[in-house]
Amino acid sequence: MATNTVTSNRTENQGYAAHFERRPEFLFGNANVPNVVDASTVRERTVADLKVFHIPSVFSGRDEVFIGFGIPNAYLVVPDGNGGYQKFAGKSLRRAPSVIEDTREWAQSGILLRFKNLPAGAVERLRAAMKVHHGNKYWTCVNANLRVMEDAGFSAGKRKLSSIYMPKAMLAYLLQNELKYEGQTIDLEWIRTTPSSVERHAWQIMKAEAWTFCRHAERKLQPAAKKNKFMARLLAFTSGKISNRDQKIAQRKREVAPALPEDVVYEKDIRIQVARTSMLGTWIRQLGGGTHAFFEGTQDRVKSESFLSETLKPFPQAKPSWSTRLKKAVLFSRPVVAAIRHVLARDFSEIRADDIAFSERDVYDMLRTHSASSANKYNIVLTRRSIILARISVGAKLLDWILSKHVLMSGYAPDVIFAGEMWKDAEGTIWLSANSGTYRPTIEQLEAAAAFLRAVFPHLRVEILREIAP
């Protein structure tokens, strides 16, 4: 299978106001996968019909430069030179002039691309270019911002930035091509302040763009909608608002386990791959299937056979029940598993970078925090060569049950040595259980698997739950 790259700008918590988890997230099957800082625990407020966030709740300093992608607006934020921030905001369809505004420390929530390692003078060039374009009209707000960047000295790949008009096209282009300022590469860090994934948020932006005309007509419909039921239904249809599923995600109370200490030398020899879907799988995600990704880690420092020598067979029951026989012969037979994996894990992108190594701390930050209000457990499969994780609670319960099955994760590998569940609690403890109806490990194998993980991740606290589900 082909191996591509996950963009990984590892920065610990430099410049952040709080500890945030970070993990790879997808963008419509793109070969490169951004490693995203999950700042969705920051409180969102609603102003008019827009979701906004408090900039100091994300960043600890006052010198950040970033492009924001809300629904559907794009904007560019730079320091104003007086301890605050100003933004450049355009209007789509040339319906109003672009403007420079004081952010008053608030910006539209969504996806942020944070500019790192900017050379001296870049911010002044951006402010000067913003003044040049202030008052001009453009077809899209993305294009307006890219024209500012281009005039300030930024470029990427072979295309002119000013030739790009749509948010998805810009995000995909900057994933595939390095952003440069006067020839110097600028690192882009992806940040998400919305509860929706990067891909889901981009999908919402695309839907909002499609309803642009309807949103402008909405203001004229509102008075009539108050008096007429038909007009009220028409208004609801043309509003382009987010789905009930996305509203439920936004209402969940998220917790984040505390950060690991910074004054510790963590093991840095862990290689992580994330499975990428086929085009069909990418579209299934947009239709409500959710992101059922496999994360596969490997390392050479600790030998698994020192802890677990016996391999496990799927469906080992001597007298299997009718439902178990159905799973083995039909639902999760080898041909069916192979077909699902062809869609779900067509190939893998490896998280890597030239100047950093993936560490225990990265693994800890990648795991979502599990709590009573936000279920974030993972199924885990250990083989002789790898550690495989898949999140259990993604969206639709039936799909969650099918697409996180242990036998689907292993692909009927002959060297499975453990299968169960794993989660990180709000105190930062990593819990391991032997809950796998497919492989049915023993308590002794659970204890051995925990010992193996403690050896691989010596600075993480790993505990076991001895109860085994019937």
C-alpha positions in Angstrom: 0.0 0.0 0.0 1.2 3.5 -0.8 2.5 5.6 2.1 2.0 9.4 2.1 2.6 12.1 4.7 0.8 13.6 7.6 1.9 17.2 8.0 3.3 17.4 11.5 4.5 20.7 12.9 5.3 19.6 16.5 5.3 22.6 18.8 4.3 21.2 22.3 2.2 24.0 23.7 4.3 26.9 22.5 2.1 30.0 22.1 -1.1 28.3 23.3 -3.2 29.5 26.2 -4.2 26.0 27.3 -3.3 22.3 26.7 -5.0 21.0 23.5 -5.0 17.5 22.1 -3.8 17.1 18.5 -4.3 14.4 15.9 -4.4 13.7 12.2 -7.7 14.7 10.4 -8.7 14.1 6.8 -9.6 16.5 4.0 -11.5 14.7 1.3 -9.1 11.9 0.5 -6.1 14.3 0.1 -2.8 12.3 0.1 -1.4 14.6 2.8 -3.2 14.6 6.1 -3.0 17.6 8.4 -2.1 17.1 12.1 -4.7 19.3 13.7 -4.6 21.1 17.1 -8.0 20.3 18.6 -9.0 23.6 20.3 -12.7 22.8 20.2 -12.9 22.9 24.0 -12.6 26.7 23.8 -16.1 28.2 24.3 -17.9 29.4 21.2 -20.4 32.2 21.3 -23.1 33.1 18.9 -23.1 36.7 17.5 -25.9 37.3 15.1 -25.8 34.0 13.1 -22.0 33.5 13.4 -20.0 31.3 15.9 -17.1 33.2 17.3 -14.2 32.4 19.7 -12.1 34.5 22.0 -8.6 34.7 20.5 -6.7 34.9 23.9 -8.5 31.6 24.9 -6.4 29.9 22.1 -3.2 31.9 21.9 -1.1 33.1 24.9 0.7 35.8 22.9 -0.4 38.8 20.9 1.7 38.3 17.8 -0.1 35.5 15.9 -0.9 35.6 12.2 -3.6 33.2 10.9 -6.2 32.7 8.2 -9.6 31.7 9.6 -12.3 29.7 7.8 -15.7 30.1 9.4 -19.1 29.2 7.8 -18.8 30.5 5.2 -16.5 33.5 5.8 -12.7 33.6 5.4 -10.6 36.3 7.0 -6.9 37.2 7.7 -5.8 38.2 11.3 -2.6 40.0 12.0 -1.3 42.0 15.1 -2.2 45.6 14.9 1.1 46.9 16.4 -0.6 48.2 19.5 -1.2 44.9 21.5 -4.4 43.9 19.7 -5.4 42.3 16.4 -7.0 43.5 13.2 -8.5 41.4 10.5 -9.0 41.7 6.7 -12.5 40.5 5.7 -13.9 40.3 2.2 -17.5 39.9 1.0 -18.4 37.3 -1.6 -20.1 38.1 -5.0 -18.6 41.6 -4.9 -21.6 42.7 -2.9 -19.7 44.9 -0.5 -16.1 46.3 -0.2 -13.4 44.5 1.7 -12.6 46.0 5.1 -10.0 46.2 7.8 -11.6 45.7 11.2 -10.5 45.7 14.9 -11.2 42.1 16.0 -11.9 43.2 19.6 -10.2 39.9 20.5 -12.9 37.8 18.8 -12.9 36.0 15.5 -15.2 33.6 13.7 -14.8 30.0 14.8 -13.8 27.2 12.5 -10.5 26.1 10.9 -7.4 28.3 11.5 -4.1 28.1 9.6 -1.5 29.6 11.9 1.6 31.1 10.3 4.8 30.0 12.0 8.4 31.1 11.8 7.5 34.4 10.0 10.6 36.5 9.3 10.9 40.1 10.6 8.9 42.5 8.5 6.3 40.0 7.2 3.6 41.4 9.5 4.2 45.0 8.4 4.1 43.8 4.8 0.7 42.1 5.4 -0.7 45.2 7.1 0.4 47.4 4.2 -1.1 45.0 1.7 -4.4 45.0 3.7 -4.5 48.8 3.3 -4.0 48.5 -0.4 -7.0 46.1 -0.8 -9.2 47.9 1.8 -12.4 49.1 0.0 -12.0 46.8 -3.0 -14.7 44.3 -4.1 -13.9 40.6 -4.9 -15.8 37.6 -6.0 -14.9 35.5 -2.9 -13.5 36.3 0.6 -10.9 33.6 0.1 -9.6 35.3 -3.1 -9.5 38.7 -1.3 -7.3 37.4 1.4 -5.0 35.5 -1.0 -4.5 38.7 -3.0 -3.4 40.4 0.2 -1.0 37.6 0.9 0.4 37.6 -2.6 1.0 41.3 -2.6 2.8 41.0 0.8 5.3 38.5 -0.7 3.7 35.1 -0.1 3.5 32.3 -2.7 2.9 28.5 -2.9 3.6 26.0 -5.6 3.4 27.0 -9.3 0.0 28.7 -9.2 -0.5 32.3 -8.2 -2.4 32.5 -4.9 -4.7 35.1 -6.5 -6.0 32.3 -8.9 -7.7 30.5 -6.1 -11.2 31.4 -5.1 -12.8 28.7 -2.9 -12.0 27.6 0.7 -11.7 23.9 -0.1 -9.4 24.6 -3.0 -7.2 26.8 -0.9 -7.0 24.3 2.0 -6.1 21.4 -0.4 -3.6 23.5 -2.3 -1.8 24.5 0.9 -1.7 20.9 2.0 0.0 19.9 -1.2 2.3 22.9 -1.6 4.6 24.7 0.9 3.6 28.3 1.7 6.6 30.6 1.2 7.4 34.2 2.1 10.0 35.8 -0.1 11.3 32.3 -0.9 11.4 31.1 2.7 9.2 28.2 3.7 6.5 29.1 6.3 5.2 26.3 8.5 1.4 26.2 8.7 -0.2 24.8 11.9 -3.8 23.6 11.5 -6.1 24.5 14.4 -9.8 23.6 14.9 -12.0 25.7 17.3 -15.2 24.0 16.1 -16.4 20.6 17.4 -16.7 19.3 13.8 -13.7 17.7 12.2 -11.7 19.6 9.6 -13.3 17.6 6.8 -16.8 18.0 8.3 -16.3 21.7 8.7 -15.1 22.1 5.2 -18.2 20.2 4.0 -20.4 22.7 5.9 -18.5 25.6 4.3 -19.2 24.1 0.9 -22.9 23.7 1.7 -23.0 27.3 3.0 -21.4 28.6 -0.2 -24.1 26.7 -2.2 -26.8 28.5 -0.3 -25.2 32.0 -0.6 -28.1 33.4 -2.6 -30.6 31.9 -0.3 -29.0 33.5 2.7 -29.2 36.9 1.1 -32.9 36.3 0.2 -33.5 35.1 3.8 -33.5 38.6 5.2 -36.4 39.5 2.9 -38.3 36.3 3.7 -38.1 36.8 7.5 -41.0 39.3 7.9 -43.3 37.1 5.7 -42.3 33.9 7.5 -43.6 35.2 10.8 -47.1 35.5 9.2 -47.1 32.5 6.8 -46.4 28.9 7.6 -45.4 28.1 4.0 -42.9 31.0 3.9 -41.6 29.8 7.3 -40.9 26.3 5.9 -39.2 27.9 2.8 -37.0 30.0 5.0 -35.9 26.9 7.0 -35.1 25.1 3.8 -33.0 27.9 2.4 -31.2 28.8 5.6 -28.3 26.4 5.0 -28.0 25.8 8.7 -25.9 23.0 10.1 -27.6 19.6 10.6 -29.0 18.2 13.8 -26.1 15.8 14.0 -23.6 18.7 14.0 -25.7 20.6 16.5 -25.6 17.6 18.9 -21.8 17.4 18.5 -21.5 21.1 19.3 -23.5 20.6 22.5 -21.3 17.9 23.9 -19.2 18.9 26.9 -15.6 18.0 26.1 -12.9 17.4 28.7 -9.2 17.4 28.1 -6.8 15.4 30.3 -3.9 17.4 31.7 -0.8 17.9 29.7 2.2 15.6 30.4 5.2 17.3 32.1 7.6 19.1 29.7 10.8 18.5 31.7 10.8 14.8 30.8 12.8 12.9 28.1 10.2 10.9 26.3 10.8 7.9 24.1 10.9 9.1 20.5 11.1 6.0 18.4 7.4 5.4 17.5 6.1 5.4 13.9 2.4 6.1 13.4 0.4 5.5 10.3 -3.2 6.5 9.7 -5.5 4.6 7.3 -7.0 6.6 4.4 -10.2 5.6 2.7 -11.0 5.1 -0.9 -13.0 7.8 -2.7 -16.2 5.8 -1.9 -15.2 5.8 1.8 -14.6 9.5 1.7 -18.1 10.2 0.4 -19.6 7.8 3.0 -18.1 10.0 5.7 -19.9 13.0 4.3 -23.2 11.2 4.2 -23.1 10.5 7.9 -20.8 7.6 8.3 -18.2 9.5 10.3 -14.4 9.1 10.4 -13.5 5.5 11.2 -9.8 5.7 10.9 -7.2 3.0 11.9 -4.1 4.3 13.6 -1.2 1.8 13.5 1.9 2.3 15.6 5.2 0.4 15.3 8.5 0.5 17.2 11.6 -1.7 17.6 12.8 -0.9 21.1 10.4 -3.4 23.0 9.8 -6.9 21.7 6.2 -8.0 22.1 7.2 -11.7 22.4 8.8 -10.9 25.7 5.3 -10.3 27.1 2.8 -12.1 24.8 3.9 -15.3 23.1 0.5 -16.9 22.2 -1.4 -15.8 19.2 -5.2 -15.4 19.3 -7.7 -16.8 16.8 -10.9 -15.0 15.9 -14.1 -16.6 17.0 -12.4 -19.3 19.1 -15.6 -20.6 20.8 -15.9 -24.4 20.8 -19.7 -24.1 20.6 -20.4 -20.7 19.1 -23.8 -19.2 19.3 -26.0 -18.6 16.3 -25.0 -14.9 16.2 -21.3 -15.8 16.4 -21.6 -18.3 13.5 -23.4 -15.6 11.5 -20.6 -13.1 12.1 -17.9 -15.6 11.2 -19.6 -17.0 8.1 -21.2 -13.9 6.7 -21.0 -10.5 8.4 -17.3 -10.6 9.1 -16.1 -13.4 6.8 -12.7 -12.9 5.2 -14.2 -11.7 1.8 -16.4 -9.2 3.6 -13.6 -7.9 5.8 -11.3 -7.6 2.8 -14.0 -5.6 0.9 -14.6 -3.2 3.8 -10.9 -2.7 4.3 -10.5 -1.8 0.7 -12.9 1.1 1.2 -11.9 1.9 4.8 -8.1 1.5 4.6 -7.2 1.8 1.0 -3.7 3.0 1.9 -1.8 4.6 4.8 -0.3 8.0 5.5 2.7 8.0 7.8 3.1 10.7 10.4 6.7 11.9 10.0 8.9 14.9 9.7 12.6 15.4 9.0 13.5 17.2 12.2 11.3 15.5 14.8 10.4 12.0 16.1 7.0 10.9 17.2 7.0 10.4 20.9 5.0 9.1 23.9 3.7 12.6 24.3 2.4 12.7 20.8 0.5 9.4 21.4 -1.0 10.8 24.6 -2.1 14.0 22.9 -3.6 12.1 20.0 -6.0 10.2 22.2 -9.3 11.9 22.8 -10.3 12.2 26.5 -13.1 9.8 27.5 -15.7 11.0 30.0 -19.3 10.4 30.9 -20.5 13.3 28.7 -18.2 12.5 25.7 -17.6 8.8 25.0 -14.1 8.4 23.4 -13.1 4.7 23.8 -10.9 2.9 21.3 -10.7 -0.7 20.2 -7.1 -1.9 20.3 -5.4 -4.8 18.5 -1.9 -5.9 19.2 0.0 -7.9 16.7 3.6 -9.0 16.9 4.7 -5.9 14.9 2.1 -3.2 15.6 -0.4 -1.5 17.8 -3.7 -0.7 16.0 -6.4 1.7 17.4 -9.9 2.6 16.1 -12.3 4.9 17.8 -15.5 3.2 18.8 -18.1 6.0 19.2 -18.0 8.1 16.0 -21.6 8.7 14.9 -24.2 6.1 13.8 -24.2 3.2 16.2 -24.6 0.5 13.6 -21.7 1.8 11.6 -19.6 2.2 14.7 -20.2 -1.4 15.6 -19.3 -2.7 12.1 -16.3 -0.4 11.3 -14.4 -0.7 14.6 -14.6 -4.5 14.9 -11.4 -6.1 16.0 -11.3 -8.6 13.1 -11.8 -5.7 10.7 -8.8 -3.8 12.3 -6.6 -6.9 12.2 -7.7 -7.9 8.7 -7.4 -11.5 9.9 -3.7 -11.1 10.6 -2.2 -14.4 11.8 -0.1 -12.8 14.5 -2.8 -11.1 16.8 -1.6 -11.4 20.4 -4.2 -9.2 22.1 -7.5 -7.4 21.5 -9.6 -5.2 23.7 -10.6 -1.6 24.5 -8.4 1.4 25.5 -9.3 4.9 26.7 -7.7 8.0 28.4 -9.6 9.4 31.3 -9.9 13.0 32.5 -6.9 12.5 34.8 -4.7 11.3 32.0 -4.7 7.6 33.0 -4.7 5.1 30.1 -7.1 2.2 30.7 -7.0 -1.2 29.1 -9.7 -3.9 29.1 -10.0 -7.3 27.5 -13.4 -6.5 26.0 -13.3 -8.4 22.6 -15.9 -10.9 21.8 -14.0 -11.8 18.6 -10.6 -12.7 20.1 -11.6 -13.3 23.8 -8.3 -12.7 25.6 -7.8 -13.9 29.2 -7.1 -11.8 32.2 -3.5 -13.0 32.1 -3.1 -11.8 28.5 -4.7 -8.5 29.6 -2.1 -8.1 32.3 0.7 -9.0 29.8 -0.6 -6.5 27.2 -0.6 -3.7 29.9 3.0 -4.6 30.8 4.0 -4.4 27.1 2.3 -1.0 26.7 4.0 0.3 29.9 7.4 -0.8 28.4 6.6 0.9 25.1 5.3 4.1 26.8 7.2 4.2 30.1 6.1 7.7 31.0 2.3 7.0 30.5 0.2 5.7 33.4 -1.4 2.4 32.1 -4.0 0.6 34.3 -6.3 -2.4 33.6 -10.0 -3.0 34.0 -10.3 -6.7 34.9 -13.9 -7.1 34.1 -14.6 -8.9 30.8 -17.9 -8.4 29.0 -19.9 -11.6 28.5 
